[in-house]
Amino acid sequence: MYLLIINSRSGGGAGLRTWHTVEAMLKARAIPHEALFTQSADSAENQVLHALARREDWRAAIVIGGDGTIHSVLGALRRRGVPLGVIPAGSGNDTARGFGIPLTPEAALDNALQDRCLEADLLSGADGLTLTAVASGFDAQVAVNVNNSRYKRLCNAIGAGRLAYIIGILHTLITFKSCRVSVTCDGREQTFDRAWLVSVCNLPSYGGGLLICPQAESGDGLLDVCVVHGISRGQLLRLFPTVVKGKHVALPYVTMLRGRSVAVHFAQPRHAIGDGEGLGTAPLAVRCEPGALRVLSPLAAAGAQGAAGPCHASG
């Protein structure tokens, strides 16, 4: 039995459209399933926990939505030991990208039914669990601005989720100011002046495919950190095209770190996000929880790091 977790509003309505496509395929194949429509991010975890508690034979929980929808149910899946399947229907879909999951509903469903899992790490902090990245500073402010904008809905409506983030970058660049930041990685503290952003990553990309930590691997037990500091607004603007291909990591004003725990403290309050969802403006402290989640991924068959082979829910 599969639990389908659907966010109808994800991706500007793409969640509901994708569900209709997936539902037809499940019925045509006579695959046992139950549909659960999440009402809000705040209530999604309890909804999923209650659904998973009703029976012991769940093969997987398949999320139809974006990274934020996945984020809202991580605690429930980890607690119940049920593998995560993803049928992407959001703006960024970086979880799907990070695990090699196809972006089309048909192919993504086929992957979710293959019963091949990766053991993935999670980022754990005071605000709960995160799968892709915890970002703070400029790019977090971009996400906050995009999520509160009208242009996000318009871009989603035309299938151009990444364009919303590009507009958000230009929007945020006008008002955002850099400041000093302290980053402590595995107990070693470093201070950076005129810091723009600090991103703690478990997967290579966020923001619709921006390769902020291209070397990040979901199952290596480590967090990858990107700090951008000591540059002007113009230099920051020129930096972003290099992030699309991950070429920024070699630049002198980009510092890359790696460790099992990371704390970030900006000199002035700065927004933070986890999987694109707001985490407030308090200083960050996150740690890696190795192998805390099983994810249905085609990379498992390819023998990627963290591959666990066939996966079955533990109940």
Salt bridges, closest charged atoms under 4 A:
GLU23 OE2 - LYS27 NZ 3.38
GLU34 OE2 - ARG54 NH2 2.06
GLU56 OE2 - ARG80 NH2 3.54
ASP57 OD1 - ARG55 NE 2.52
ASP94 OD1 - ARG97 NH1 3.89
ASP110 OD1 - ARG29 NH2 2.82
ASP115 OD2 - ARG59 NH2 3.60
ASP115 OD2 - HIS312 NE2 3.72
ASP193 OD1 - ARG180 NE 2.73
ASP224 OD2 - ARG258 NH2 2.77
ASP275 OD2 - HIS71 ND1 2.76
GLU289 OE1 - ARG78 NH2 2.65
GLU289 OE2 - ARG287 NH2 3.35
